[in-house]
Amino acid sequence: MRNTFKYALLLVGMTSLPAMAHIGYGGRDFGTFTGAPGATSTITNQSFTGNFGWIDGTDADWGDSHRVRAYDFHLTADADVRITFSGQSFVNSAGATVLGDTNPGFSLYSGLAHIAPFAADHDSAPGSIAIRDAVGGVGLTEGSFRTLTDWSITNDNNDPASVFTYIGSAYDGSSIDYGTGVIPGADGLADHMVSQVFHLTAGDYSIFVGGTDYFSQSVDPWPAYGLTGVVSVVPEPETYAMLLAGLGLLGFSARRRQAV
């Protein structure tokens, strides 16, 4: 969406919106996985403000990283990893009800944002603006977040940029086309949940999650939407095939014994 319209919406709604932190993983670290199938980690009672943050990162002027939530995890070995996010309604610490009727989308990247003791990354840091101007055109981007490709961001200390290398993405519901072409990655069923499996090598990973209603940017004020996230290591396809073959042999042997 054009910058002037978005910034006007932001100014109108600022007094009614909760404060949004810079990129961080506090309470949203899924932990370390060894690659052994069966390991899983669940994080509940998280939220993002505005139901458009993820889809907004697909347009020409990019998106605001404050409108998505960042999660991270670490792999010590190659693995097939299933990532699932679903809408969750809950009452937050301020006593307000957080909505659960979002159709979430997420993007997976290798790499991490700056964490303590470094200052947190954000879109308006001088170094971040320099990156945005150099890649997206001077004054033509509203933020650093990019849903379907690599992107970089830094902090107020201008430390070397955090680089997010795009791996893949998925979103809940039917295919979306807000006027620029179909956005890839729809799961085809609008049930407030999205899930995808990725084959990953050892390393650090970031997930950014947000809403997919592009035209809800005009809503005032922007509501908060709740999330439950799950990361789990699943058997590789070859393992499934071997398991099925083994079960088939067991069944055949049992039938032979019964016949004898």
MOQUISUL-V56145 format. One record per residue. N is the residue number from 1. NEAR is the number of other ideal C-beta (glycine too) atoms within 12 Angstrom. Layout:
BEGIN
n = {N N}
near = {NEAR NEAR}
END
This chain:
BEGIN
n = {1 2 3 4 5 6 7 8 9 10 11 12 13 14 15 16 17 18 19 20 21 22 23 24 25 26 27 28 29 30 31 32 33 34 35 36 37 38 39 40 41 42 43 44 45 46 47 48 49 50 51 52 53 54 55 56 57 58 59 60 61 62 63 64 65 66 67 68 69 70 71 72 73 74 75 76 77 78 79 80 81 82 83 84 85 86 87 88 89 90 91 92 93 94 95 96 97 98 99 100 101 102 103 104 105 106 107 108 109 110 111 112 113 114 115 116 117 118 119 120 121 122 123 124 125 126 127 128 129 130 131 132 133 134 135 136 137 138 139 140 141 142 143 144 145 146 147 148 149 150 151 152 153 154 155 156 157 158 159 160 161 162 163 164 165 166 167 168 169 170 171 172 173 174 175 176 177 178 179 180 181 182 183 184 185 186 187 188 189 190 191 192 193 194 195 196 197 198 199 200 201 202 203 204 205 206 207 208 209 210 211 212 213 214 215 216 217 218 219 220 221 222 223 224 225 226 227 228 229 230 231 232 233 234 235 236 237 238 239 240 241 242 243 244 245 246 247 248 249 250 251 252 253 254 255 256 257 258 259 260}
near = {31 15 25 14 16 29 20 17 29 28 14 18 23 18 11 19 22 22 12 29 21 30 43 29 32 18 19 34 26 34 23 22 33 18 27 21 23 16 27 21 27 22 32 22 21 38 43 45 38 41 39 41 46 49 46 45 44 35 35 20 30 37 43 42 45 36 45 51 43 48 42 38 40 29 29 19 20 18 33 29 40 31 44 35 50 30 37 32 23 22 16 20 11 12 8 18 17 28 30 28 26 46 38 51 53 47 47 42 40 26 30 31 44 33 24 12 9 22 23 31 41 31 38 24 31 19 27 40 28 21 33 35 17 17 22 29 16 12 14 19 36 38 41 46 47 37 44 33 24 23 37 36 48 34 31 20 18 20 22 16 30 39 24 39 23 27 29 27 37 36 43 39 28 17 21 32 16 21 14 15 13 15 28 20 31 23 28 16 16 22 20 30 29 41 29 33 25 32 21 33 19 18 25 30 38 43 50 50 50 51 47 48 32 33 20 30 37 20 22 18 21 35 29 37 43 34 48 32 41 31 40 28 33 28 23 23 14 13 19 16 13 14 16 15 14 14 14 14 14 14 14 14 14 13 12 11 10 9 8 7}
END
